[in-house]
Amino acid sequence: MHIISRKHLKEAGEKYENAAKELNAWYAIVKRVRWKDFTEVRSTFTDADYVDGYVVFDIRNNRYITKIVYCHHIEGEEGMTEGHVFIKNILTHTEYNNRANWERKI
């Protein structure tokens, strides 16, 4: 999966230092997978949730809200698209509970 944007993860690692290792581990896993649907996301991250079109990852009690454009087969070819994970927001658990924060610019 192509992760947009790695910069957001780096900034989150600096802001939430206790989560930096987990964020790096998450990145290392996600950049290598080719998810086709949310079921495949859950097979990789059992604590991921699907909420109103977003996939939410829980890392070190912080919530990482993403939009995922899943991989799909390219018609007429044997290949598969890369897929994208758009990091929508990185919130503490408390911030996550206020839906107004979900659209806040990171």
Backbone torsions as a table, in degrees:
resi	resn	phi	psi	omega
1	MET	NA	145.6	175.1
2	HIS	-93.5	125.3	-174.8
3	ILE	-101.8	125.0	-179.4
4	ILE	-118.9	105.1	11.9
5	SER	-129.9	142.5	176.3
6	ARG	-59.9	-32.0	178.9
7	LYS	-57.4	-40.5	179.9
8	HIS	-62.7	-39.0	178.7
9	LEU	-66.9	-40.8	178.7
10	LYS	-62.4	-45.9	178.9
11	GLU	-63.0	-38.6	178.0
12	ALA	-66.0	-38.1	177.0
13	GLY	-63.2	-32.7	176.9
14	GLU	-76.2	-37.8	-179.4
15	LYS	-73.8	-42.7	-179.6
16	TYR	-113.1	74.4	-173.1
17	GLU	-56.1	-33.2	-178.9
18	ASN	-70.7	-9.9	179.4
19	ALA	-107.7	0.0	-173.8
20	ALA	-58.7	-44.2	-179.4
21	LYS	-64.1	-42.3	179.7
22	GLU	-66.0	-37.9	177.1
23	LEU	-63.4	-42.5	178.1
24	ASN	-64.5	-39.4	178.2
25	ALA	-65.9	-42.3	177.7
26	TRP	-58.8	-47.7	179.5
27	TYR	-59.0	-46.4	-178.5
28	ALA	-59.7	-37.3	179.0
29	ILE	-73.1	-50.8	-172.1
30	VAL	-65.5	-35.7	-178.4
31	LYS	-67.7	-15.9	-177.5
32	ARG	-100.2	-13.8	-175.9
33	VAL	-89.0	165.4	175.0
34	ARG	-134.4	78.8	-179.0
35	TRP	-72.3	138.9	176.2
36	LYS	-105.8	-15.8	179.5
37	ASP	-165.7	175.3	-176.5
38	PHE	-65.8	-29.9	177.5
39	THR	-58.3	-40.0	178.1
40	GLU	-69.3	-35.3	175.1
41	VAL	-59.9	-47.3	-178.5
42	ARG	-65.2	-27.1	177.4
43	SER	-71.8	-23.1	177.3
44	THR	-91.5	-45.3	-178.7
45	PHE	-123.9	97.3	-174.2
46	THR	-66.9	-17.7	179.3
47	ASP	-97.3	6.3	176.0
48	ALA	-69.1	145.8	178.5
49	ASP	-125.9	150.0	175.2
50	TYR	-106.6	116.1	-175.8
51	VAL	-132.1	110.4	174.3
52	ASP	49.9	46.0	177.2
53	GLY	88.9	-5.6	178.4
54	TYR	-105.6	152.2	169.1
55	VAL	-107.7	125.1	-175.5
56	VAL	-110.5	125.1	176.7
57	PHE	-105.4	137.0	179.2
58	ASP	-105.7	111.1	-179.1
59	ILE	-126.9	113.6	178.2
60	ARG	56.9	42.9	179.4
61	ASN	66.9	10.3	171.9
62	ASN	-106.5	153.3	-177.8
63	ARG	-109.9	130.4	-179.8
64	TYR	-112.7	108.7	-174.8
65	ILE	-94.8	124.4	-176.1
66	THR	-131.1	158.3	166.2
67	LYS	-111.6	136.2	-179.4
68	ILE	-119.3	128.1	168.6
69	VAL	-100.8	107.9	-172.2
70	TYR	-73.2	157.0	176.5
71	CYS	-67.9	149.8	173.4
72	HIS	-147.9	157.0	179.4
73	HIS	-70.9	142.0	177.9
74	ILE	-82.3	121.1	-176.8
75	GLU	-57.7	131.2	177.9
76	GLY	82.6	-0.4	179.6
77	GLU	-131.1	164.3	178.6
78	GLU	-87.9	-6.9	-176.4
79	GLY	-79.1	177.2	179.2
80	MET	-136.0	143.4	177.0
81	THR	-66.5	162.1	-177.2
82	GLU	-73.4	-40.4	-173.9
83	GLY	83.2	157.2	-177.1
84	HIS	-137.4	143.5	170.6
85	VAL	-116.5	114.7	178.5
86	PHE	-97.1	117.5	178.3
87	ILE	-78.2	110.5	-175.9
88	LYS	-83.7	-42.3	179.6
89	ASN	-165.5	154.7	177.7
90	ILE	-125.7	114.3	-171.3
91	LEU	-129.4	152.0	168.6
92	THR	-70.2	166.8	179.2
93	HIS	-59.9	-40.2	179.5
94	THR	-64.5	-44.6	178.3
95	GLU	-62.8	-38.3	-179.3
96	TYR	-60.0	-35.0	-177.6
97	ASN	-65.9	-17.2	176.1
98	ASN	-100.7	105.1	-175.1
99	ARG	-59.6	-22.1	177.2
100	ALA	-61.5	-27.7	179.9
101	ASN	-73.5	-19.3	-175.2
102	TRP	-63.1	-32.3	-178.8
103	GLU	-95.2	0.1	179.1
104	ARG	-61.7	139.3	178.9
105	LYS	-71.5	134.6	177.4
106	ILE	-94.7	NA	NA
